[in-house]
Every structure is written in structure tokens, then in C-alpha cells.
Amino acid sequence: MKILIIEDEPRVASFIKEGLEEKEYETSVAYDGITGEKAALGEAVDLVILDLIIPGKDGIEVCKSVKAARPDLPVLMLTALSTTVDKVHGFDAGADDYLVKPFDFPELLARIRSLLKRSRTAPHQPESLRVADLELDLRRKVALRGGRIIELSAKEFALLEYFMRNAGRVVTRADISEKAWDITYDTGTNIVEVYVNILRKKIDRDFETKLIHTRIGLGYIFTDS
């Protein structure tokens, strides 16, 4: 498996590169966003480790470009910024996971293994899901309610898909974080609540029948009843 590291700090890039090569991963390094984007789109890489703040072109823009061309390529974003807003920006750009600096190498390795496993073992899926008048086209990555297209980011789409696959049962915030997004649940941020509220505005606000319901102290349930 080949991993592309896009990181402008030589010591950090070297630390990651040496650690991964000890685990028998093949690696390459780019020290700016423009070079990194070209490498991600032009080389046969299996995963990208992407720093958020890099010269030439920042990590958000690189991630958007890479995901537009290669949506199935896992991107693990690294950054010293750890607020909920920063994470939302990263996920909206298409990042599959988010690791805050400084980090322990075993944690980085665990995230990489999880992302690679998920990309290799993605199961066969039906072409669409439906609850009430809401339809999720999994092939075209489009949500429609009442015949109207609803624009969703990658993270919002994953959340809605998880809700619809688990319609009628209560799911916790940890369930959403770990099973919908495949990231470790962080009790220190309200990122799950932020995304649920965004999704509510998009799929429920303009419709009489509400689909996302809060179960106080438990989590959420997706149902039209």
C-alpha cells in the first residue's frame, strides 16, 4: 500500500515517513499543496495524509480537488486546529478522518488501518434508500425530498445514509461518529450535533413531516411516525 504525505514541516514528514516505512508501507512526500495535489491525482496512491496549513495551496482546497477527481481515495487530515468549526470545514472538503497535532504514532497508524480497511471492504449497496418522501440515490450521491434535490456535503450525505439505513431505531452520538463517519467519538466537541442541525435544516425545515427526532439522553431516531 502506498501512502502520500503532504506536509510542509520536514521533521513531521520525516517522522511519519520513517514510521510508516518501518511498518512496510510505501511512502512519498510532498511539501506544498500544489505538488501534493499533482501527486495525489497522478500517482498510484492508496491513502493521503494531508496537513491543513501548507504553502502553495491549503489543505482544504487540495482535499476538495482530490476528492472531486478520486472520491474513493481516503484522505486523513492533520492539523493543529482542533475546534468543531475547523473539523466541519475539513469534513465538508471531503476528508475521511481528522487527527489533531501533536499525535501519537500508534493512533495515526490505527486511523490509517481503519481507512484502508474500509476502502478495501466497502460492501455492495442497493442503488437507493427511501423513507417517507425522502429518497437517497447512492449511485449518483443525490438526496431528493418531494422531488426536490437537496445539496449535501460528503459528511452530511454519510450521516443521512446512516440515519436511513437505521430508520426506526435510536442511534447515539458515538454510533454516528464511529459507524457513519468511521472516526473516534470526541466528547470534547459538539460536531455530531452541528451536523444533525445542518441536516435538519436541509431535509426537515421546509416539510410538514419531520424525520429527525431527538431522544433526550439517548440520541436520535429517524422516522416519519
C-alpha positions as CSV (number, residue, x, y, z in Angstrom):
1,M,0.0,0.0,0.0
2,K,1.3,3.4,-0.9
3,I,0.7,6.5,1.2
4,L,1.2,10.1,0.1
5,I,2.3,12.5,2.9
6,I,1.5,16.2,2.1
7,E,3.3,18.0,5.0
8,D,5.4,21.2,4.9
9,E,7.3,20.6,8.2
10,P,10.3,18.4,7.3
11,R,10.6,16.9,10.8
12,V,6.9,15.9,10.9
13,A,7.0,14.5,7.4
14,S,10.2,12.5,8.2
15,F,8.7,11.2,11.4
16,I,5.6,9.9,9.6
17,K,7.5,8.6,6.6
18,E,10.0,6.6,8.7
19,G,7.3,5.2,11.0
20,L,5.2,4.0,8.1
21,E,8.1,2.5,6.2
22,E,9.0,0.6,9.3
23,K,5.5,-0.9,9.0
24,E,6.3,-1.8,5.4
25,Y,4.1,0.9,3.8
26,E,5.5,2.6,0.7
27,T,5.5,6.4,1.0
28,S,6.1,9.6,-0.9
29,V,6.3,13.1,0.4
30,A,5.2,16.5,-1.0
31,Y,6.0,19.7,0.9
32,D,3.4,22.0,-0.6
33,G,-0.2,21.8,-1.8
34,I,0.4,22.2,-5.5
35,T,2.9,19.4,-5.7
36,G,0.8,17.3,-3.3
37,E,-2.3,17.7,-5.4
38,K,-0.5,16.7,-8.6
39,A,1.0,13.6,-6.8
40,A,-2.4,12.6,-5.4
41,L,-4.0,12.8,-8.8
42,G,-1.1,11.4,-10.9
43,E,0.4,8.7,-8.7
44,A,-1.0,5.3,-7.7
45,V,-1.5,6.1,-4.1
46,D,-3.9,4.3,-1.7
47,L,-4.2,7.0,1.0
48,V,-3.3,10.6,1.5
49,I,-2.1,12.2,4.8
50,L,-2.8,15.9,4.3
51,D,-1.7,18.8,6.5
52,L,-4.3,21.6,6.7
53,I,-1.9,24.5,6.6
54,I,0.6,24.1,3.8
55,P,2.1,26.6,1.2
56,G,1.0,26.9,-2.4
57,K,-2.5,25.6,-1.9
58,D,-4.0,24.9,1.5
59,G,-5.2,21.5,2.6
60,I,-8.9,22.3,2.3
61,E,-8.5,23.2,-1.4
62,V,-6.3,20.2,-2.1
63,C,-8.8,17.9,-0.4
64,K,-11.7,19.3,-2.5
65,S,-9.8,18.8,-5.7
66,V,-8.5,15.3,-4.9
67,K,-12.0,14.1,-3.7
68,A,-13.6,15.6,-6.8
69,A,-11.4,13.5,-9.1
70,R,-10.9,10.5,-6.8
71,P,-13.8,10.2,-4.4
72,D,-12.8,6.8,-3.1
73,L,-9.2,7.8,-2.2
74,P,-9.1,8.1,1.7
75,V,-7.8,11.4,3.0
76,L,-6.6,11.7,6.6
77,M,-6.3,15.4,7.5
78,L,-3.7,16.6,10.0
79,T,-3.8,19.9,11.8
80,A,-3.0,21.8,14.9
81,L,-6.5,23.3,14.7
82,S,-9.0,21.4,16.9
83,T,-12.2,23.4,17.1
84,T,-15.5,22.0,15.9
85,V,-15.6,24.6,13.1
86,D,-12.2,23.5,11.9
87,K,-13.3,19.9,11.8
88,V,-16.5,20.8,9.9
89,H,-14.5,22.6,7.3
90,G,-12.2,19.6,6.9
91,F,-15.0,17.1,6.6
92,D,-17.0,19.3,4.3
93,A,-14.0,19.4,2.0
94,G,-14.2,15.6,1.8
95,A,-11.7,14.5,4.5
96,D,-12.4,10.9,5.8
97,D,-10.8,11.4,9.2
98,Y,-9.1,14.2,11.2
99,L,-6.2,13.9,13.6
100,V,-5.0,16.8,15.7
101,K,-1.3,17.6,16.2
102,P,0.5,16.6,18.3
103,F,-0.4,12.9,18.0
104,D,1.0,9.6,19.0
105,F,2.1,7.4,16.0
106,P,0.1,4.4,17.1
107,E,-3.0,6.5,16.9
108,L,-2.1,7.6,13.4
109,L,-1.4,4.0,12.4
110,A,-4.8,2.9,13.7
111,R,-6.6,5.6,11.8
112,I,-4.7,4.6,8.6
113,R,-5.5,0.9,9.0
114,S,-9.2,1.7,9.6
115,L,-9.4,3.9,6.5
116,L,-7.6,1.4,4.3
117,K,-9.7,-1.5,5.5
118,R,-12.9,0.5,4.9
119,S,-11.8,1.4,1.3
120,R,-11.0,-2.3,0.6
121,T,-14.1,-3.9,2.1
122,A,-16.9,-1.5,1.1
123,P,-19.9,-3.8,0.7
124,H,-22.2,-3.9,-2.3
125,Q,-25.1,-1.5,-1.7
126,P,-28.6,-1.0,-3.1
127,E,-28.9,1.8,-5.5
128,S,-31.2,3.9,-3.4
129,L,-32.8,4.2,0.1
130,R,-36.3,5.6,0.8
131,V,-38.0,6.8,4.0
132,A,-41.4,8.6,3.5
133,D,-40.9,11.0,0.6
134,L,-37.1,11.2,1.1
135,E,-35.0,9.3,-1.4
136,L,-31.2,8.9,-1.3
137,D,-29.7,7.9,-4.6
138,L,-26.5,6.1,-3.5
139,R,-25.1,5.7,-7.1
140,R,-25.4,9.4,-8.0
141,K,-24.9,10.6,-4.4
142,V,-28.1,12.7,-4.6
143,A,-30.8,13.3,-2.0
144,L,-34.3,14.2,-3.0
145,R,-37.4,15.1,-0.9
146,G,-40.7,15.7,-2.5
147,G,-38.9,15.6,-5.9
148,R,-36.6,18.5,-4.9
149,I,-32.8,17.9,-4.9
150,I,-31.2,18.6,-1.6
151,E,-27.5,19.7,-1.7
152,L,-25.4,17.8,0.8
153,S,-21.7,17.7,1.7
154,A,-19.9,14.4,1.8
155,K,-20.2,14.3,5.6
156,E,-23.9,15.2,5.6
157,F,-24.6,12.6,2.9
158,A,-22.8,9.9,5.1
159,L,-24.9,11.0,8.1
160,L,-28.2,10.9,6.2
161,E,-27.3,7.5,4.7
162,Y,-26.6,6.1,8.2
163,F,-29.9,7.5,9.5
164,M,-31.8,6.0,6.7
165,R,-30.1,2.6,7.0
166,N,-31.1,2.6,10.7
167,A,-34.5,4.2,10.3
168,G,-36.8,3.4,13.3
169,R,-34.1,2.8,15.9
170,V,-32.3,5.1,18.3
171,V,-28.7,5.9,17.4
172,T,-26.2,7.5,19.8
173,R,-23.7,10.3,19.0
174,A,-21.0,7.7,19.4
175,D,-22.8,5.5,16.8
176,I,-22.9,8.3,14.3
177,S,-19.2,9.3,14.8
178,E,-17.8,5.8,14.7
179,K,-20.2,4.0,12.3
180,A,-21.4,6.7,9.9
181,W,-18.0,8.5,9.7
182,D,-15.6,5.9,11.0
183,I,-13.9,8.4,13.3
184,T,-13.3,8.2,17.1
185,Y,-16.1,9.9,19.0
186,D,-14.8,13.0,20.7
187,T,-16.8,14.0,23.7
188,G,-14.9,17.4,23.8
189,T,-16.7,18.7,20.7
190,N,-20.3,19.0,19.5
191,I,-19.6,18.1,15.9
192,V,-22.3,15.5,15.8
193,E,-24.9,18.0,17.0
194,V,-23.7,20.6,14.5
195,Y,-24.1,18.2,11.6
196,V,-27.5,16.9,12.8
197,N,-28.7,20.5,13.0
198,I,-27.4,21.3,9.5
199,L,-29.2,18.2,8.1
200,R,-32.4,19.1,9.9
201,K,-32.5,22.5,8.2
202,K,-31.9,20.8,4.8
203,I,-34.3,17.9,4.9
204,D,-36.9,18.8,7.6
205,R,-37.3,22.6,7.9
206,D,-39.5,23.1,4.8
207,F,-41.5,20.0,5.2
208,E,-44.5,19.2,7.4
209,T,-43.4,15.7,8.3
210,K,-40.2,15.8,10.4
211,L,-37.8,12.8,10.0
212,I,-35.0,13.5,12.5
213,H,-36.1,13.3,16.2
214,T,-34.0,13.8,19.3
215,R,-34.4,11.3,22.2
216,I,-33.1,13.2,25.2
217,G,-30.3,11.5,26.9
218,L,-30.2,8.7,24.3
219,G,-29.5,10.1,20.8
220,Y,-31.6,10.4,17.6
221,I,-34.2,8.4,15.7
222,F,-35.0,8.8,12.0
223,T,-38.7,8.1,11.4
224,D,-41.8,9.6,9.8
225,S,-44.0,8.5,12.7
